[in-house]
Amino acid sequence: MNFSFRSPALWGILSTQGLYSLENRVQVCLDTRVGCWAENCERFSSVIKSIISQFRLLLKKCESFMLWVDILCAASGQLTLGFDLVLNRVRWLGPKSLRWIPSAH
């Protein structure tokens, strides 16, 4: 399945170029032209949670209790979050802080 999704965030509009699920894995491609900024994993995780909540019915079909979210962005490379479907919590598997530099365009 392929999805297109836009979610308002505290620091502007975070848009995904693509969001799809493969078993219990979701890949999110972020558009860094917006100049997103996340000071810490809790703040960033809230955006991921809002994305995941849009696909709650899809996620209930996952066989695993963990959903892995691969975040691809040109400025930072790939980061991975683990989302616990039972506890509704995000396990941060990337750096403790994340900074995106606004692109030139």
C-alpha positions as CSV (number, residue, x, y, z in Angstrom):
1,M,0.0,0.0,0.0
2,N,1.1,3.5,-0.7
3,F,0.0,6.5,1.3
4,S,0.3,10.3,1.0
5,F,0.1,12.1,4.3
6,R,0.7,15.6,5.7
7,S,0.7,16.3,9.4
8,P,0.9,19.8,11.0
9,A,3.7,20.1,13.5
10,L,4.9,22.7,16.0
11,W,7.6,23.9,13.7
12,G,5.7,23.9,10.4
13,I,4.3,21.4,8.0
14,L,6.0,18.1,8.0
15,S,5.2,16.4,4.7
16,T,5.9,12.8,3.7
17,Q,6.9,12.0,0.2
18,G,5.9,8.4,0.8
19,L,4.5,6.4,3.6
20,Y,4.0,2.7,3.2
21,S,3.8,-0.5,5.3
22,L,5.6,-3.7,4.7
23,E,4.6,-6.2,7.4
24,N,5.3,-4.3,10.5
25,R,7.7,-1.8,9.0
26,V,6.8,1.7,7.9
27,Q,9.1,3.9,5.9
28,V,8.7,7.7,6.1
29,C,10.4,9.9,3.6
30,L,10.6,13.4,5.0
31,D,10.6,16.6,2.9
32,T,13.4,18.6,4.5
33,R,12.8,21.6,2.3
34,V,10.4,22.8,4.9
35,G,13.3,23.1,7.3
36,C,12.1,20.8,10.1
37,W,13.7,21.0,13.5
38,A,13.5,18.6,16.4
39,E,15.2,19.4,19.7
40,N,14.7,16.0,21.3
41,C,13.2,12.6,20.7
42,E,10.0,13.2,22.7
43,R,9.0,16.2,20.5
44,F,9.9,14.4,17.3
45,S,8.2,11.2,18.5
46,S,4.9,13.1,18.8
47,V,4.9,13.8,15.1
48,I,5.6,10.1,14.4
49,K,2.7,9.1,16.7
50,S,0.4,11.4,14.8
51,I,1.4,9.7,11.6
52,I,1.0,6.3,13.0
53,S,-2.4,7.1,14.5
54,Q,-3.7,7.8,11.0
55,F,-3.0,4.2,10.1
56,R,-4.2,2.5,13.3
57,L,-6.4,0.0,11.5
58,L,-3.6,-1.0,9.3
59,L,-1.2,-1.4,12.2
60,K,-3.7,-3.7,14.1
61,K,-3.0,-6.2,11.3
62,C,0.7,-6.3,12.2
63,E,1.8,-9.7,13.6
64,S,4.4,-8.1,15.8
65,F,3.7,-5.8,18.8
66,M,6.5,-3.5,17.5
67,L,6.2,-1.3,14.5
68,W,9.5,-0.1,13.1
69,V,9.6,3.3,11.5
70,D,12.4,4.1,9.2
71,I,12.8,7.8,8.8
72,L,14.7,8.8,5.7
73,C,15.8,12.4,5.3
74,A,18.5,13.9,3.1
75,A,20.0,15.9,5.9
76,S,20.3,13.2,8.5
77,G,20.3,9.9,6.7
78,Q,18.2,7.1,8.1
79,L,16.9,7.0,11.7
80,T,14.7,4.2,13.2
81,L,12.0,4.4,15.8
82,G,10.3,1.4,17.4
83,F,6.7,1.9,18.2
84,D,5.2,-0.3,20.8
85,L,1.6,-0.9,19.8
86,V,0.6,-2.2,23.2
87,L,2.1,0.6,25.4
88,N,1.5,3.2,22.7
89,R,5.1,4.4,23.3
90,V,7.9,5.2,21.0
91,R,11.4,3.6,21.5
92,W,14.0,5.9,20.1
93,L,16.7,4.0,18.2
94,G,18.5,6.9,16.7
95,P,20.6,9.7,18.1
96,K,19.3,11.4,21.3
97,S,19.0,14.6,19.5
98,L,18.1,15.3,15.9
99,R,18.7,18.5,13.9
100,W,17.6,19.2,10.4
101,I,19.1,22.1,8.6
102,P,16.8,24.0,6.3
103,S,17.8,23.4,2.7
104,A,18.8,26.2,0.4
105,H,15.7,26.0,-1.8
